[in-house]
Amino acid sequence: MHIRMGNLLFSELDLRAVLDNQIEQARREVDSCAEDYILNVSENDYINHLVSKFTVNVPQLGEPYMLDPEEVDVDVGSDPM
């Protein structure tokens, strides 16, 4: 699954589907490795590789804020209510 930068976050898929897909892709990568490779690769190096490849980067939100309230004039002359 490739998500383009211009897409709105989770506008096409929900978070659960995205996370499930990452887990499935990681499983497929491990399953596709030759047994000799798995037996001879450094466990820590392989784990670090999988984590860096399949980690989902969480968006960082800034501090919440509101603009200071201010009075505005609203023309309701054409509103029948």
C-alpha positions in Angstrom: 0.0 0.0 0.0 1.4 3.4 -1.0 -0.1 6.5 0.5 0.7 9.7 -1.4 1.5 12.9 0.6 -1.4 14.8 -0.9 -4.0 12.4 0.5 -5.9 13.3 3.6 -4.9 11.2 6.6 -7.1 8.0 6.7 -9.5 9.5 4.1 -9.5 6.2 2.2 -8.6 3.6 4.8 -9.1 3.5 8.5 -6.2 3.3 11.0 -6.9 -0.4 11.8 -6.6 -1.4 8.1 -3.4 0.5 7.7 -1.9 -1.1 10.8 -3.1 -4.6 9.8 -1.5 -4.1 6.4 1.8 -3.1 7.9 1.8 -6.3 10.1 0.9 -8.5 7.1 3.7 -6.9 4.9 6.2 -7.5 7.7 5.1 -11.2 7.9 5.4 -11.6 4.2 8.9 -10.2 4.2 10.0 -12.6 6.9 8.3 -15.5 5.2 10.0 -14.7 1.9 13.5 -14.8 3.3 15.6 -17.9 2.7 16.1 -20.1 5.8 19.9 -19.8 5.5 19.5 -16.0 5.6 17.3 -16.1 8.7 19.7 -18.4 10.5 22.8 -16.4 9.8 21.6 -12.8 10.0 22.1 -10.8 13.2 18.8 -10.9 15.1 19.1 -7.3 16.3 20.0 -6.1 12.8 17.1 -7.9 11.2 14.7 -6.6 13.8 16.0 -3.0 13.4 15.5 -3.4 9.6 11.9 -4.6 9.9 11.1 -1.9 12.5 12.5 0.9 10.3 10.7 -0.5 7.2 7.3 -1.1 8.7 6.9 1.5 11.4 4.0 3.8 10.9 5.0 7.4 11.6 2.5 9.0 13.9 1.5 12.6 13.0 2.6 15.1 15.7 0.0 17.6 16.6 0.8 21.1 17.9 -0.6 22.7 21.0 -4.3 23.3 20.7 -5.3 27.0 20.5 -8.3 29.2 19.9 -8.4 32.7 18.6 -9.5 35.3 21.0 -13.3 35.9 20.7 -14.4 39.1 19.1 -17.7 40.7 18.3 -18.8 40.8 14.7 -21.8 42.4 13.0 -24.1 40.0 11.1 -26.8 41.4 8.8 -29.9 39.3 9.5 -32.3 41.7 7.8 -33.1 39.2 5.1 -33.7 36.3 7.5 -37.4 35.7 8.1 -36.8 34.2 11.5 
